Amino acid sequence: MKVLAVMVIVGFAAAYAETCQEKKDRMLAEVKRGPNGMLPMGFHTPTCLKDGSYAPVQCMEAGCSCVSAEGVDLIPWRRVNEEMNCLCIRIKHETAGLMGAEHNCDPQTGNYLPRQCKGSMCYCVDPRGKQLGDALPRQDSNMLDC
């Protein structure tokens, strides 16, 4: 019976992961603020989206990283890069294992590379991954001026 109770508790803990907003609220409640109400130097809370998930780009003083909606690092931390949007690496993470899911991401920023291919066709995209112009067969993709 004890084993069953432990399995149920462990299963519940594994099924429930703290959301970004819950983590942020908990961290802010636990931190000791200075006499003027300011947070301690170097204190970092995650950046959250309205739905409580983690924002794609997380930054601290030392740099930024791309993270999944659950807060898992998807690329190593880098120096701050204002062009970093992490949209490609996040969608690549979310669609991993799905047939036909191809996403060419910049390994430094997690952004979409300008040329994307799906199946036998290639095309140019904007920084958010939206197709620009017509697609060409993969063998002619070097003619794309992205």
C-alpha positions as CSV (number, residue, x, y, z in Angstrom):
1,M,0.0,0.0,0.0
2,K,2.9,2.4,0.8
3,V,4.4,1.8,-2.6
4,L,1.1,2.6,-4.3
5,A,0.8,5.9,-2.3
6,V,4.3,6.9,-3.2
7,M,3.6,6.1,-6.9
8,V,0.5,8.2,-6.9
9,I,2.3,11.2,-5.2
10,V,5.3,10.9,-7.6
11,G,2.9,10.6,-10.6
12,F,1.0,13.7,-9.5
13,A,4.2,15.7,-9.0
14,A,5.5,14.7,-12.5
15,A,2.1,15.6,-14.1
16,Y,2.1,19.1,-12.5
17,A,4.9,21.4,-13.5
18,E,5.0,24.9,-12.1
19,T,4.1,27.5,-14.7
20,C,6.3,30.5,-15.4
21,Q,3.9,32.9,-13.7
22,E,3.7,30.6,-10.6
23,K,7.5,30.4,-10.4
24,K,7.8,34.2,-10.8
25,D,5.2,34.8,-8.1
26,R,6.8,32.3,-5.7
27,M,10.3,33.8,-6.3
28,L,9.0,37.4,-5.7
29,A,7.2,36.3,-2.5
30,E,10.3,34.6,-1.1
31,V,12.9,37.3,-1.9
32,K,14.0,39.8,0.7
33,R,13.7,43.3,-0.7
34,G,16.0,46.1,0.3
35,P,15.0,48.9,2.6
36,N,13.7,50.9,-0.4
37,G,11.7,48.0,-1.8
38,M,14.2,47.2,-4.5
39,L,15.0,43.7,-5.5
40,P,18.6,42.5,-4.7
41,M,21.2,43.1,-7.3
42,G,21.4,40.2,-9.8
43,F,18.0,38.8,-8.8
44,H,16.3,37.4,-11.9
45,T,12.7,36.3,-12.4
46,P,11.5,34.7,-15.6
47,T,9.6,36.6,-18.3
48,C,6.2,35.1,-18.7
49,L,3.4,35.3,-21.4
50,K,-0.2,36.1,-20.5
51,D,-1.1,32.4,-20.5
52,G,1.5,31.7,-17.7
53,S,4.0,30.0,-20.0
54,Y,7.6,31.1,-20.5
55,A,8.4,33.8,-23.0
56,P,10.6,32.4,-25.9
57,V,13.5,34.7,-24.9
58,Q,14.8,34.7,-21.4
59,C,17.5,37.2,-20.4
60,M,19.7,37.9,-17.4
61,E,22.7,40.2,-17.0
62,A,25.1,37.7,-18.6
63,G,23.0,37.0,-21.7
64,C,19.9,35.4,-23.2
65,S,18.6,32.0,-24.1
66,C,15.7,30.5,-26.0
67,V,13.4,28.4,-23.9
68,S,10.4,26.2,-24.4
69,A,6.9,27.1,-23.1
70,E,7.8,25.0,-20.0
71,G,11.1,26.9,-19.4
72,V,13.6,24.3,-20.8
73,D,16.7,25.8,-22.4
74,L,16.7,25.1,-26.1
75,I,20.1,26.8,-27.0
76,P,23.1,27.7,-24.8
77,W,23.0,31.1,-23.1
78,R,24.5,33.9,-25.3
79,R,25.4,37.5,-25.0
80,V,22.4,39.8,-25.3
81,N,21.2,40.0,-28.9
82,E,18.3,42.3,-29.6
83,E,17.5,40.5,-32.8
84,M,16.9,37.2,-31.0
85,N,13.3,36.0,-31.1
86,C,13.7,32.2,-30.7
87,L,10.5,31.5,-32.7
88,C,12.1,28.9,-34.9
89,I,13.8,26.9,-32.3
90,R,10.7,26.9,-30.1
91,I,8.4,25.6,-32.9
92,K,11.1,23.1,-33.9
93,H,11.0,21.8,-30.3
94,E,7.2,21.7,-30.2
95,T,7.0,19.8,-33.5
96,A,9.9,17.4,-33.0
97,G,9.1,14.0,-34.3
98,L,6.2,15.1,-36.5
99,M,6.3,14.1,-40.1
100,G,7.0,17.0,-42.5
101,A,8.2,19.3,-39.7
102,E,11.3,21.0,-41.1
103,H,12.6,24.2,-39.5
104,N,16.0,25.7,-40.3
105,C,17.0,27.7,-37.3
106,D,20.0,29.9,-36.5
107,P,21.9,28.0,-33.8
108,Q,23.1,31.3,-32.2
109,T,19.7,33.1,-31.9
110,G,17.0,30.4,-32.4
111,N,15.5,32.6,-35.2
112,Y,14.4,31.4,-38.6
113,L,17.1,31.3,-41.2
114,P,16.1,33.3,-44.3
115,R,15.7,30.2,-46.5
116,Q,13.3,27.4,-45.4
117,C,12.5,24.2,-47.2
118,K,9.6,21.8,-46.8
119,G,9.5,18.6,-48.8
120,S,10.7,19.4,-52.3
121,M,10.1,23.2,-52.1
122,C,12.2,26.1,-50.7
123,Y,11.2,29.7,-50.0
124,C,12.3,32.8,-48.2
125,V,10.9,33.8,-44.8
126,D,10.8,36.9,-42.6
127,P,12.2,36.8,-39.1
128,R,8.9,35.4,-37.8
129,G,8.9,32.5,-40.3
130,K,6.3,33.9,-42.6
131,Q,6.8,33.0,-46.3
132,L,8.0,35.8,-48.6
133,G,7.4,35.4,-52.3
134,D,7.1,32.2,-54.3
135,A,8.6,28.8,-53.5
136,L,11.1,27.1,-55.8
137,P,12.0,23.5,-56.2
138,R,14.7,22.4,-53.7
139,Q,17.2,21.9,-56.6
140,D,16.8,25.6,-57.6
141,S,16.8,27.0,-54.1
142,N,20.2,28.6,-54.7
143,M,18.3,31.1,-57.0
144,L,16.4,32.4,-54.0
145,D,17.6,35.9,-52.9
146,C,16.7,35.8,-49.3
